[in-house]
Amino acid sequence: MNYQYTSLSKTTAIIELIPDTEVEKTLLKSLNKDNLDQDTLYHYYQEGLERNNISAVLLSINSFIHFPNKAAISFEVVIGLGG
């Protein structure tokens, strides 16, 4: 999966999920907005966030701009964990 990251502020951003493989495309197409698989979505949005800042932790997916591939998210940067 590839990611497009656009910063909105120190704690908000827009992340776009860009599938690389047919498996990823199928996975995203199979997600149902009315019955969200939160673990899968949070995993991919967290991964996209970490690619921009390894210390960032996803707090929430605020709203979808284009479900499920593009969303506004909130996060915090955690300094000092793990060493």
C-alpha positions in Angstrom: 0.0 0.0 0.0 1.2 3.5 -0.8 0.1 6.6 1.0 -0.4 10.3 0.3 0.0 12.5 3.4 -1.2 16.1 3.6 -0.7 18.0 6.8 -3.5 20.2 8.0 -2.1 21.2 11.4 0.2 19.8 14.1 -2.5 17.2 15.0 -4.6 16.7 11.9 -3.9 15.5 8.4 -5.5 13.9 5.3 -4.2 10.5 4.3 -5.0 8.8 1.1 -4.6 5.0 0.8 -3.3 4.0 -2.6 -3.5 0.2 -3.2 -0.6 -1.4 -5.0 -1.9 -4.9 -5.6 -5.2 -6.5 -6.6 -5.5 -8.0 -3.1 -5.3 -4.5 -1.6 -7.8 -3.1 -4.1 -10.2 -6.0 -3.4 -9.8 -5.5 0.4 -10.6 -1.8 0.2 -13.6 -2.4 -2.1 -14.9 -5.0 0.3 -15.2 -2.6 3.2 -18.7 -1.5 4.0 -19.3 2.0 5.3 -22.3 0.8 7.3 -20.4 -2.0 8.9 -16.8 -0.8 9.2 -13.9 -3.1 9.8 -12.2 -0.5 12.1 -9.1 -2.7 12.8 -8.3 -2.9 9.1 -8.9 0.8 8.4 -7.0 2.0 11.5 -4.1 -0.3 10.6 -3.7 1.3 7.1 -4.3 4.8 8.3 -1.8 4.3 11.2 0.7 2.9 8.7 0.3 5.9 6.4 0.7 8.2 9.4 3.9 6.5 10.6 5.5 6.8 7.2 5.4 10.5 7.7 6.3 10.5 11.4 7.3 7.3 13.2 6.3 8.9 16.6 2.8 9.7 15.5 -0.2 7.8 16.9 -3.6 7.8 15.2 -6.3 9.0 17.5 -9.3 8.9 15.2 -10.5 8.8 11.6 -12.5 12.0 11.7 -14.3 11.9 8.3 -14.0 10.2 5.0 -13.4 12.4 2.0 -13.6 9.4 -0.3 -14.5 6.2 1.5 -12.4 4.2 2.3 -9.4 5.6 0.5 -9.1 9.1 1.7 -9.9 10.5 5.2 -9.2 13.4 7.6 -7.5 12.0 10.7 -6.4 13.2 14.1 -3.2 12.1 15.8 -0.7 13.0 18.4 3.1 12.8 18.4 4.5 10.8 21.3 8.1 11.6 22.2 10.2 9.4 24.4 8.5 6.0 24.1 10.8 3.0 23.9 14.0 4.6 24.9 
